[in-house]
Amino acid sequence: MPEIIDLYDNARRFVCSVERGTEIPDNLNKISVHVWFINTNNEFLLQQRVATAQKFPNMWGQTGGGAQSGESSWDTCVRESVEELGLKPDIKKSVWVGTFKRPKDFVDVWLVHTDANIDDLKLQQTEVQNVKWATLAEIQHMQNTKEFIPSIIPSFNMVLNYQKMTNVQPVNAQDFLGKLVRVQMDRPQGSKHPKHGFTYEVNYGFIPNTVSGDGEELDAYILGVAAPLATFTGRCIAIIHRTNDNDDKLVVVPDGQNLTNEYIEQKTAFQEQWFKHTIIR
């Protein structure tokens, strides 16, 4: 069956549906997505086009493609990522960065946090011949050597500008040791885990405007306070470093208070019992 796409006017209002490949009138637009995967090392996942590609053969770029009829931008982000890489983005670890306009095309740009192992990816053999993680410096070098697809540079620059504006970068939990931090509670003492059902025996929250190893905010246990809290400012006295999960936890207490490792283990066992970990001071 022919693939159907939707066309929109310049205000992005739906106009009609046509077969993909149909000549698009000058006043109408299709929708495309660019998906940029980033890991906790601030590296970007690049894919190399096959040598037989009609456009930019053997060059490196991002994941993405055109929306099918009835798809949302996010639907297209997920479908293209699964088709090209066998990698399904998690909406909780993804953000729509913005949209830029090309002739007859709206391009939505997505930034997705993942620490996927490239050896586990399933490449679409008809489109992708190779993948790699690349730093910003490596990508800039690839631009200079003409290995990077030039038409996606505006998309990549949008991602970089978004990172600068939000100032949300992957953090090292150990950088918070000994410092005063503000914790926003999303699991106050006495609440239930939404999936596993266990009770939070202490207050548990996150440090706003951070990204941890799991692509979400850096989490923290609040010890030394025996009442449910909404927010709390205290000092980080220890890190629970999970050795079988990329998701370290801060231990935060009232300023001036100190606790033994044994006490920390006892108070956090309701959750940490399922993870191999060490306590870092």
DRENZA-167817 format. One record per residue (C-alpha): y, x, z; residue number from 1; chain. Coordinates in Angstrom, 3 decimals, decimal comma, padded with zeros to 6 digits, m for minus. Layout:
N
- Y:X:Z:NUM:A $
...
This chain:
281
- 000,000:000,000:000,000:1:A $
- 003,530:001,239:m000,720:2:A $
- 005,542:002,419:002,272:3:A $
- 008,496:000,170:003,117:4:A $
- 011,746:001,394:004,647:5:A $
- 014,816:m000,426:005,933:6:A $
- 018,325:000,178:004,589:7:A $
- 021,559:m000,162:006,537:8:A $
- 025,257:m000,321:005,720:9:A $
- 027,673:002,363:006,898:10:A $
- 028,063:000,548:010,238:11:A $
- 024,266:000,768:010,663:12:A $
- 023,726:m002,940:010,185:13:A $
- 020,452:m003,940:008,545:14:A $
- 020,802:m004,968:004,906:15:A $
- 017,380:m005,017:003,233:16:A $
- 013,945:m003,407:002,921:17:A $
- 012,711:m001,432:m000,082:18:A $
- 009,814:000,772:m001,105:19:A $
- 010,249:004,410:m000,113:20:A $
- 011,350:006,352:m003,170:21:A $
- 013,573:003,563:m004,476:22:A $
- 017,029:004,799:m005,451:23:A $
- 019,355:004,057:m002,517:24:A $
- 022,781:002,632:m003,448:25:A $
- 025,801:004,698:m002,451:26:A $
- 026,881:002,224:000,235:27:A $
- 023,487:002,033:001,969:28:A $
- 021,498:004,381:004,200:29:A $
- 017,989:005,022:005,436:30:A $
- 017,240:006,345:008,946:31:A $
- 015,621:009,705:009,727:32:A $
- 014,830:011,513:012,972:33:A $
- 014,866:015,171:013,964:34:A $
- 012,722:016,028:016,981:35:A $
- 013,410:019,270:018,843:36:A $
- 010,798:020,252:021,412:37:A $
- 011,938:022,628:024,169:38:A $
- 009,903:024,281:026,942:39:A $
- 010,795:025,547:030,396:40:A $
- 011,502:029,004:028,968:41:A $
- 014,264:027,420:026,854:42:A $
- 012,276:028,086:023,684:43:A $
- 012,174:025,667:020,758:44:A $
- 009,013:024,614:018,950:45:A $
- 009,357:025,386:015,246:46:A $
- 007,020:024,420:012,430:47:A $
- 006,618:026,131:009,075:48:A $
- 006,413:024,027:005,942:49:A $
- 003,490:024,472:003,598:50:A $
- 003,920:026,615:000,494:51:A $
- 003,502:023,539:m001,729:52:A $
- 006,349:021,563:m000,118:53:A $
- 008,827:020,185:m002,651:54:A $
- 011,760:021,153:m000,425:55:A $
- 012,116:024,403:001,528:56:A $
- 008,537:025,705:001,114:57:A $
- 007,434:028,276:003,720:58:A $
- 010,639:027,772:005,716:59:A $
- 010,871:026,961:009,416:60:A $
- 012,370:023,889:011,027:61:A $
- 011,923:021,016:013,446:62:A $
- 009,605:018,024:013,572:63:A $
- 010,786:014,797:011,983:64:A $
- 010,854:012,402:009,076:65:A $
- 011,989:009,019:007,846:66:A $
- 011,708:005,717:009,686:67:A $
- 009,374:003,051:008,361:68:A $
- 010,363:m000,602:008,158:69:A $
- 010,661:m002,204:011,583:70:A $
- 010,511:001,075:013,512:71:A $
- 013,018:002,040:016,162:72:A $
- 014,337:005,580:016,241:73:A $
- 012,032:006,344:019,183:74:A $
- 009,043:004,827:017,347:75:A $
- 009,682:007,218:014,465:76:A $
- 010,094:010,160:016,845:77:A $
- 006,663:009,478:018,341:78:A $
- 004,882:008,736:015,046:79:A $
- 006,188:011,824:013,241:80:A $
- 005,388:014,089:016,212:81:A $
- 001,831:012,790:016,427:82:A $
- 001,307:012,957:012,660:83:A $
- 002,709:016,467:012,187:84:A $
- 001,647:018,151:015,438:85:A $
- m000,761:015,882:017,274:86:A $
- 001,810:015,907:020,088:87:A $
- 003,018:012,656:021,681:88:A $
- 006,486:012,851:023,262:89:A $
- 006,991:011,425:026,734:90:A $
- 010,022:009,138:026,776:91:A $
- 010,733:010,158:030,389:92:A $
- 011,119:013,753:029,212:93:A $
- 013,096:012,948:026,084:94:A $
- 016,740:012,272:025,339:95:A $
- 018,577:010,988:022,280:96:A $
- 021,198:013,662:021,625:97:A $
- 023,161:011,820:018,956:98:A $
- 023,372:010,946:015,274:99:A $
- 024,892:012,755:012,332:100:A $
- 025,527:011,391:008,861:101:A $
- 024,214:012,730:005,589:102:A $
- 024,684:011,053:002,199:103:A $
- 022,642:007,824:002,316:104:A $
- 021,069:008,803:005,636:105:A $
- 021,602:008,396:009,390:106:A $
- 019,841:011,236:011,240:107:A $
- 018,985:010,610:014,907:108:A $
- 018,424:013,785:016,930:109:A $
- 015,974:013,857:019,856:110:A $
- 015,393:016,584:022,448:111:A $
- 011,940:016,500:024,064:112:A $
- 010,805:018,640:027,010:113:A $
- 007,213:019,880:026,849:114:A $
- 005,167:022,941:027,713:115:A $
- 002,531:022,180:025,113:116:A $
- 000,159:025,001:024,225:117:A $
- 000,479:025,601:020,481:118:A $
- m003,253:026,354:020,323:119:A $
- m003,891:022,728:021,286:120:A $
- m001,758:021,232:018,508:121:A $
- m003,327:019,525:015,501:122:A $
- m001,209:020,383:012,487:123:A $
- m000,827:018,039:009,538:124:A $
- m002,355:020,303:006,888:125:A $
- m000,446:018,703:004,009:126:A $
- 002,935:019,468:005,603:127:A $
- 002,670:022,113:008,341:128:A $
- 001,040:025,530:008,008:129:A $
- 002,121:027,173:011,266:130:A $
- 004,008:026,637:014,537:131:A $
- 005,641:028,899:017,110:132:A $
- 007,947:028,884:020,124:133:A $
- 011,270:030,611:019,356:134:A $
- 014,275:031,587:021,462:135:A $
- 017,850:030,846:020,438:136:A $
- 018,322:034,492:019,443:137:A $
- 015,195:034,374:017,272:138:A $
- 016,385:031,193:015,565:139:A $
- 019,793:032,726:014,889:140:A $
- 018,036:035,721:013,333:141:A $
- 015,934:033,372:011,196:142:A $
- 019,119:031,712:009,972:143:A $
- 020,482:035,097:008,897:144:A $
- 017,253:036,015:007,092:145:A $
- 017,109:032,617:005,323:146:A $
- 013,820:031,633:006,998:147:A $
- 015,386:028,626:008,766:148:A $
- 015,994:025,400:006,824:149:A $
- 019,788:025,306:006,298:150:A $
- 020,130:021,523:006,139:151:A $
- 018,978:021,119:009,756:152:A $
- 021,534:023,510:011,260:153:A $
- 023,910:020,598:012,141:154:A $
- 021,017:018,960:013,998:155:A $
- 020,203:022,138:015,934:156:A $
- 023,872:022,664:016,787:157:A $
- 023,986:019,142:018,228:158:A $
- 021,133:020,067:020,564:159:A $
- 022,888:023,265:021,660:160:A $
- 026,153:021,391:022,252:161:A $
- 024,310:018,758:024,267:162:A $
- 022,823:021,470:026,487:163:A $
- 026,269:022,968:027,057:164:A $
- 027,896:019,621:027,856:165:A $
- 025,227:018,430:030,252:166:A $
- 024,569:021,879:031,691:167:A $
- 021,001:020,760:032,337:168:A $
- 018,794:023,825:031,946:169:A $
- 015,313:024,580:033,249:170:A $
- 015,674:026,054:036,731:171:A $
- 013,681:028,413:038,904:172:A $
- 012,924:026,702:042,212:173:A $
- 013,115:030,023:044,066:174:A $
- 016,795:030,316:043,153:175:A $
- 017,441:027,531:045,691:176:A $
- 015,915:029,364:048,668:177:A $
- 018,391:029,635:051,538:178:A $
- 020,976:027,461:049,824:179:A $
- 022,495:024,116:050,761:180:A $
- 021,385:021,438:048,312:181:A $
- 022,064:017,745:047,812:182:A $
- 018,946:015,619:047,350:183:A $
- 018,914:012,152:045,794:184:A $
- 016,012:010,102:047,156:185:A $
- 013,831:008,157:044,735:186:A $
- 010,865:007,952:047,157:187:A $
- 012,299:007,361:050,648:188:A $
- 010,076:007,650:053,684:189:A $
- 007,680:004,707:053,884:190:A $
- 007,755:003,866:050,161:191:A $
- 004,668:003,748:047,959:192:A $
- 003,815:005,921:044,964:193:A $
- 004,211:003,603:041,951:194:A $
- 000,955:004,743:040,322:195:A $
- m001,377:006,131:042,995:196:A $
- m000,345:003,865:045,859:197:A $
- m000,169:006,410:048,691:198:A $
- 002,668:006,216:051,228:199:A $
- 005,444:008,806:051,363:200:A $
- 005,315:009,990:054,956:201:A $
- 008,595:011,873:054,563:202:A $
- 011,638:011,444:052,366:203:A $
- 011,091:012,754:048,836:204:A $
- 013,693:013,085:046,125:205:A $
- 015,217:015,295:043,461:206:A $
- 018,130:017,641:042,790:207:A $
- 020,454:015,910:040,269:208:A $
- 021,294:017,680:037,013:209:A $
- 018,276:019,996:037,071:210:A $
- 015,160:020,294:034,939:211:A $
- 011,968:021,527:036,576:212:A $
- 008,740:022,865:035,087:213:A $
- 007,480:019,371:034,305:214:A $
- 010,580:018,511:032,283:215:A $
- 011,998:016,257:035,005:216:A $
- 014,372:016,894:037,919:217:A $
- 013,432:019,471:040,562:218:A $
- 011,780:017,616:043,459:219:A $
- 012,278:018,150:047,198:220:A $
- 010,659:017,150:050,479:221:A $
- 013,066:016,349:053,336:222:A $
- 011,605:017,433:056,681:223:A $
- 013,081:017,181:060,150:224:A $
- 014,574:013,701:059,580:225:A $
- 012,597:010,685:060,839:226:A $
- 014,257:007,840:058,934:227:A $
- 014,447:006,646:055,314:228:A $
- 017,350:008,213:053,432:229:A $
- 019,252:007,539:050,208:230:A $
- 020,771:011,014:049,916:231:A $
- 020,642:014,153:052,043:232:A $
- 022,361:017,517:052,109:233:A $
- 020,439:020,299:053,805:234:A $
- 019,183:023,847:053,428:235:A $
- 016,163:024,856:051,365:236:A $
- 013,912:026,919:053,651:237:A $
- 010,776:027,135:051,508:238:A $
- 009,191:026,454:048,117:239:A $
- 005,817:024,792:047,663:240:A $
- 004,592:026,639:044,594:241:A $
- 001,802:024,739:042,863:242:A $
- m000,591:027,148:041,203:243:A $
- m002,424:024,502:039,165:244:A $
- 000,608:022,435:038,148:245:A $
- 003,973:023,451:036,713:246:A $
- 005,971:021,483:039,275:247:A $
- 007,286:023,384:042,319:248:A $
- 008,815:021,512:045,283:249:A $
- 011,705:022,437:047,565:250:A $
- 011,427:022,027:051,332:251:A $
- 014,838:020,958:052,639:252:A $
- 015,794:020,569:056,317:253:A $
- 018,950:019,974:058,385:254:A $
- 021,082:023,107:058,289:255:A $
- 020,119:025,502:061,078:256:A $
- 016,598:024,138:061,505:257:A $
- 013,476:026,152:060,705:258:A $
- 009,842:025,065:060,426:259:A $
- 006,526:026,880:060,334:260:A $
- 004,308:026,946:057,276:261:A $
- 001,679:025,046:059,269:262:A $
- 004,160:022,235:059,970:263:A $
- 005,198:022,097:056,309:264:A $
- 001,545:021,881:055,251:265:A $
- 000,906:019,080:057,748:266:A $
- 003,916:016,992:056,727:267:A $
- 003,392:017,306:052,945:268:A $
- m000,411:017,005:052,894:269:A $
- m000,209:013,312:051,938:270:A $
- 000,620:014,525:048,414:271:A $
- 000,061:018,278:048,258:272:A $
- m003,597:017,972:049,333:273:A $
- m004,440:017,362:045,677:274:A $
- m002,791:020,540:044,411:275:A $
- m003,535:024,211:044,887:276:A $
- m000,377:025,792:046,226:277:A $
- 001,264:028,490:048,256:278:A $
- 004,405:028,407:050,396:279:A $
- 007,139:030,820:049,384:280:A $
- 009,872:031,838:051,795:281:A $
